[in-house]
Amino acid sequence: MAYIGDFINHGKSLKTSGTSIIILLSLLEDVDSIDVFCPQVNEDIEEFEIPPKVKLQEFYTYDDSISILRLLKIKWKNYDTVIFNMLPTGFGNGTLANAIALFVPILLVKFFRRKNIKIIYHNSVFTNDVRKLGYNSTFDKIRSFFLRIVERILFKNVATFVLLNLYKKRIDDAIGYNKVHFLNWKYLETVPTLYLNEIINFHDIKTQDSNIPTILMHGSWGPQKNIELGLMVLKKLKDEGEEFKLVISGGINHHFPDYEIKFKEILRSYSGLIDEYLGPITEREITKIFLEASLLILPYNAPGGLSGVLEQAIFFEVPTIAIDFPEFREQAAGVGFVRLANSVSDIEDYVREFLMNWDAYNARQRRINISKKITQATDNIRVLLRND
């Protein structure tokens, strides 16, 4: 097999999902070897042992169109399956680099007649409101117009997997016949942190005990999130006398560097409320923050696709309050500890209710069944091996 895209210590937006794919595929007996073609190594890295079947090649550079174009030179016919892990902005901040990256699988299928190409595609102009995600300049509108054309070609010609049934339906409704399929991504987002903590083969693990509830807000922060909404609600509850510890973690979405000033101003405004701001955290630390969390709050303006943070909360069975978006509704279907809010008052009521019932909740020992969930995630990923 071959894989093209972000991988741990190599890349930005999709390194968690890319690492999940590689680790699980490497565990399958049907997979003999995986060649990973990824970006150059990041400045900040964490220790990671490459799985035995995996060979890593730092093949291209973010925003470097020429290095990305070199992907066409690889002898793709030597592989049974080639997987591209992509989103419209996954190969840099520049338009040209991302456009070339999207055309590579199209060219491989249409002109080189490769039948072994598959794409995992995380969001699209056909599935997401790019303006609400922060791409609202005149140039962004022009770019979205051309992206719509490219994605139409991509979806109609290349086997593409999206991570929500909702997105498959939106693409069907928008363009008619296509080669887009649904890939069940349940539990995959936790694979790298379990692997790094050497607990991926455990049967189960126990959550951490706590004297007072720890409320977590975690993510890659940018204009698509609304951290101030969460902080405003929690300040009101704190002023009413509610007791809790507030932890915020995660760095700034690299596509919106200007947001950092606003983000720091918000944190400064609520500094008396925030007990810990951890900043960007490593994949290894994901396990710790979720095992210690009593409640997760996801304050979004708009979802950018399947929420990796929500998937991690579901895996670790952390009670969660999120905005009632269709994406979250699909992810949380049948999950009783995720509550979806339609208003600020809903969020207030749900948090207050959780805090009122904290003693009873905390008295129950929670054990997270790892083996069952990893088995399900592995079964889900097998669909990528089929060439029908």
C-alpha positions in Angstrom: 0.0 0.0 0.0 0.9 3.6 -0.4 -0.4 6.6 1.7 -0.1 10.3 0.8 -0.8 13.0 3.3 -0.1 14.2 6.9 1.4 11.8 9.4 2.5 12.3 13.0 5.3 14.9 13.2 4.8 15.6 9.5 2.0 18.0 8.6 -0.7 19.9 10.3 -4.5 19.6 9.8 -4.7 15.8 9.1 -1.8 14.3 11.0 -4.1 12.6 13.6 -6.4 11.1 11.0 -3.4 10.0 8.8 -1.6 8.4 11.7 -4.8 6.6 12.7 -5.2 5.1 9.2 -1.5 3.9 9.0 -1.5 2.4 12.5 -4.7 0.4 12.0 -3.8 -0.7 8.4 -0.4 -1.9 9.7 -2.2 -4.2 12.2 -4.1 -6.0 9.4 -2.7 -9.4 8.3 -3.7 -8.6 4.7 -1.4 -5.6 4.6 2.3 -6.5 3.9 3.8 -3.0 3.8 2.8 0.7 3.7 4.9 3.4 2.0 4.0 6.8 3.6 4.7 9.8 1.4 4.3 12.8 3.8 5.4 16.4 4.2 8.8 17.4 5.6 9.2 16.9 9.4 7.6 19.6 11.6 9.7 21.9 13.9 8.0 20.5 17.0 8.0 16.7 17.2 7.1 14.0 19.7 8.8 10.6 20.1 7.0 8.0 17.9 8.0 4.5 17.0 7.1 3.8 13.4 5.1 0.5 13.0 7.2 -2.4 11.6 5.4 -2.6 8.2 5.6 1.2 7.6 8.3 3.0 5.6 8.3 6.8 5.9 9.4 9.1 3.1 9.5 12.9 3.6 8.5 13.6 0.0 7.0 17.1 -0.3 6.9 20.5 1.4 3.9 22.5 2.5 3.1 25.2 0.0 5.8 24.0 -2.4 3.9 23.3 -5.6 6.9 21.7 -7.4 7.5 19.2 -4.6 3.8 18.2 -4.6 3.8 17.8 -8.4 6.6 15.2 -7.9 4.0 12.8 -6.6 3.1 12.1 -10.2 6.6 10.5 -10.7 6.1 7.8 -8.1 5.5 4.3 -9.6 1.9 4.0 -8.3 1.4 0.8 -10.4 3.6 -1.0 -7.9 0.9 -0.7 -5.2 -2.3 -2.6 -4.7 -3.9 0.4 -3.0 -3.0 4.1 -2.9 -4.7 6.3 -0.3 -4.7 10.1 -0.4 -5.8 11.8 2.8 -7.0 15.2 1.8 -9.0 18.3 2.3 -9.1 21.5 0.2 -6.5 23.2 2.3 -4.5 20.2 3.3 -1.2 20.9 1.4 -0.5 24.4 2.6 -2.0 27.9 2.9 -1.4 28.7 -0.8 -4.0 28.2 -3.5 -1.7 26.8 -6.2 -0.2 24.1 -3.9 -3.6 22.8 -2.8 -5.0 22.9 -6.4 -2.1 20.8 -7.7 -2.6 18.3 -4.8 -6.2 17.9 -5.8 -5.3 17.4 -9.4 -2.8 14.7 -8.7 -5.3 11.8 -8.0 -7.5 13.1 -10.9 -4.5 12.9 -13.3 -3.5 9.4 -12.0 -7.0 8.1 -12.7 -8.0 9.9 -15.8 -4.7 10.1 -17.7 -2.5 7.4 -16.2 -5.4 4.9 -15.9 -4.6 3.9 -12.3 -7.4 2.0 -10.8 -5.9 1.6 -7.3 -6.4 5.3 -6.2 -8.6 6.2 -3.2 -9.2 9.4 -1.4 -10.3 10.2 2.1 -11.8 13.6 1.9 -12.7 15.6 5.0 -14.7 18.6 3.9 -15.8 20.2 0.7 -17.5 23.3 -0.7 -20.5 20.9 -1.4 -20.7 19.9 2.2 -19.6 22.9 4.3 -20.4 26.6 4.5 -16.9 28.0 3.9 -17.9 31.5 4.9 -18.8 30.4 8.4 -15.4 28.6 8.6 -13.7 31.9 8.2 -13.1 31.9 4.4 -15.1 35.0 3.6 -12.9 37.4 1.6 -13.6 38.2 -2.1 -10.6 36.0 -3.0 -12.0 33.1 -0.9 -15.3 33.4 -2.9 -13.4 33.2 -6.2 -11.3 30.3 -4.9 -14.5 28.5 -3.8 -16.0 28.9 -7.2 -13.1 27.1 -8.9 -12.8 24.5 -6.1 -16.4 23.5 -6.8 -15.4 22.7 -10.4 -12.4 20.7 -9.3 -14.3 18.8 -6.7 -17.0 17.9 -9.1 -14.4 16.3 -11.4 -12.8 14.6 -8.4 -16.0 13.1 -7.0 -17.2 11.9 -10.4 -14.0 10.1 -11.3 -12.0 9.0 -8.2 -13.1 6.7 -5.5 -13.6 9.1 -2.6 -14.6 8.4 1.0 -16.3 11.0 3.2 -16.7 10.5 7.0 -20.4 11.4 7.4 -23.4 10.0 5.7 -24.7 13.5 5.7 -21.9 14.6 3.4 -22.4 11.7 1.0 -26.1 12.8 0.7 -25.2 16.5 0.1 -22.8 15.5 -2.6 -25.3 13.2 -4.2 -27.9 16.0 -4.2 -25.5 18.5 -5.6 -23.8 16.7 -8.5 -25.8 13.5 -9.2 -23.8 10.4 -10.2 -20.4 10.2 -8.3 -17.9 7.8 -6.9 -18.2 9.0 -3.3 -18.7 6.5 -0.5 -19.2 6.7 3.3 -16.4 5.6 5.6 -17.4 5.0 9.2 -14.8 6.9 11.2 -16.1 5.9 14.6 -13.3 5.7 17.3 -10.4 6.3 14.8 -9.4 9.7 16.2 -8.0 8.1 19.4 -5.8 5.6 17.8 -2.5 7.7 17.8 -2.8 8.7 21.5 -3.6 5.1 22.5 -0.6 3.8 20.4 1.8 6.4 21.9 0.7 5.6 25.5 1.1 1.9 24.7 -2.4 1.0 25.7 -3.9 0.3 22.3 -3.8 -3.4 23.1 -5.3 -3.0 26.6 -8.8 -4.4 27.3 -9.9 -1.4 29.3 -8.7 1.6 31.3 -10.1 3.5 34.2 -10.9 7.2 34.2 -9.2 9.5 36.8 -10.9 10.4 40.1 -11.6 14.0 40.9 -12.7 16.0 43.9 -14.4 18.7 41.8 -15.6 18.5 38.2 -13.1 19.4 35.5 -14.6 21.1 32.5 -12.6 20.8 29.3 -12.7 23.0 26.1 -10.2 21.6 23.6 -9.6 22.1 19.9 -7.7 23.9 17.1 -9.0 27.4 17.8 -10.1 29.7 15.0 -13.1 31.7 13.7 -15.1 28.5 13.2 -15.1 28.0 17.0 -16.8 30.2 19.6 -14.7 29.8 22.7 -16.2 33.1 24.1 -19.6 31.6 24.2 -18.4 28.7 26.4 -16.5 31.1 28.6 -19.5 33.4 29.0 -21.8 30.6 30.1 -19.3 29.2 32.5 -18.6 32.6 34.0 -22.3 33.1 34.7 -22.4 29.7 36.4 -19.3 30.4 38.5 -20.8 33.8 39.5 -23.8 31.8 40.7 -21.6 29.8 43.0 -21.0 26.7 41.0 -17.7 24.9 41.6 -15.6 23.4 38.8 -12.1 23.5 37.4 -11.8 24.9 33.8 -9.1 23.6 31.5 -8.6 24.9 27.9 -6.2 23.2 25.5 -5.2 23.4 21.9 -3.4 25.9 19.7 -4.4 28.2 16.8 -5.7 26.8 13.5 -2.7 27.5 11.2 -4.9 28.8 8.4 -6.0 31.7 10.6 -2.8 33.1 12.2 -4.5 36.5 12.7 -7.0 34.9 15.0 -4.3 34.4 17.6 -4.5 38.1 18.8 -8.2 37.8 19.4 -7.8 34.4 21.1 -5.3 35.8 23.5 -7.5 38.8 24.3 -10.4 36.4 25.0 -8.3 34.3 27.4 -7.0 37.4 29.1 -10.6 38.7 29.6 -11.6 35.4 31.3 -8.3 34.8 33.1 -10.0 34.6 36.5 -12.2 31.8 35.3 -9.6 29.7 33.5 -7.7 27.4 35.9 -5.3 26.0 33.2 -4.5 26.9 29.6 -2.4 24.1 28.3 -1.8 25.5 24.8 -1.0 23.1 22.0 -0.7 19.5 23.2 0.9 16.4 21.9 -1.0 13.3 20.7 0.3 11.5 23.7 -1.3 14.0 26.0 -4.8 13.5 24.5 -5.4 10.4 26.6 -4.5 12.3 29.8 -6.8 15.3 29.3 -9.8 13.2 28.3 -9.3 10.7 31.2 -9.2 13.7 33.6 -12.1 15.5 32.0 -15.5 15.4 33.7 -17.3 17.4 31.0 -16.4 18.6 27.5 -18.0 21.7 26.0 -17.8 22.2 22.2 -18.7 25.8 21.4 -18.7 26.0 17.6 -19.9 28.6 15.1 -19.8 26.0 12.3 -18.5 22.5 12.0 -15.6 22.0 9.6 -16.4 18.4 9.0 -16.5 15.4 11.3 -15.3 16.6 14.7 -12.2 14.8 15.9 -12.6 16.2 19.4 -16.2 14.9 19.6 -15.0 11.5 18.4 -12.3 11.5 21.1 -14.9 12.4 23.8 -17.2 9.6 22.6 -14.3 7.1 22.8 -13.3 8.1 26.3 -17.0 8.4 27.3 -16.7 12.0 28.5 -20.1 13.7 28.9 -20.3 16.4 26.2 -22.4 19.5 25.5 -22.2 20.6 21.8 -24.2 22.8 19.4 -26.9 21.0 17.6 -25.4 20.8 14.1 -26.4 18.0 11.7 -22.8 16.7 11.7 -22.7 16.4 15.5 -26.2 14.8 15.4 -24.9 12.1 13.2 -21.7 11.5 15.2 -23.6 11.4 18.5 -26.5 9.2 17.4 -27.2 6.7 20.1 -24.7 8.2 22.5 -26.6 9.1 25.6 -23.9 11.2 27.3 -23.7 13.8 24.4 -26.3 16.6 24.6 -26.9 18.9 21.7 -27.9 22.5 22.5 -30.0 24.8 20.4 -29.5 28.0 22.4 -27.3 29.6 25.0 -29.9 28.9 27.6 -29.7 25.2 26.6 -26.0 25.2 27.2 -26.5 26.9 30.6 -29.2 24.4 31.6 -27.2 21.4 30.5 -24.0 22.4 32.4 -26.0 23.4 35.5 -27.8 20.0 35.4 -24.5 18.2 35.1 -23.0 20.1 38.0 -26.0 19.4 40.2 -25.7 15.7 39.6 -21.9 15.6 39.9 -21.7 13.7 43.2 -23.8 10.9 41.8 -21.9 10.8 38.5 -18.5 10.9 40.2 -19.4 8.1 42.6 -19.6 5.7 39.6 -16.3 4.1 38.5 -16.0 4.4 34.7 -13.9 1.9 32.8 -13.4 2.5 29.1 -13.4 -0.6 26.9 -10.5 -0.2 24.5 -10.4 -3.5 22.8 -14.0 -3.6 21.6 -13.7 -0.1 20.2 -10.4 -0.7 18.4 -11.8 -3.9 16.9 -14.7 -1.9 15.5 -12.4 0.8 14.1 -10.2 -1.8 12.5 -13.2 -3.5 10.9 -14.4 -0.1 9.5 -11.1 0.7 7.9 -11.0 -2.6 6.0 -13.2 -1.1 3.3 -10.1 0.8 2.0 -8.6 -2.5 0.9 -11.4 -3.4 -1.4 -10.8 -2.6 -5.1 -14.4 -3.3 -6.4 
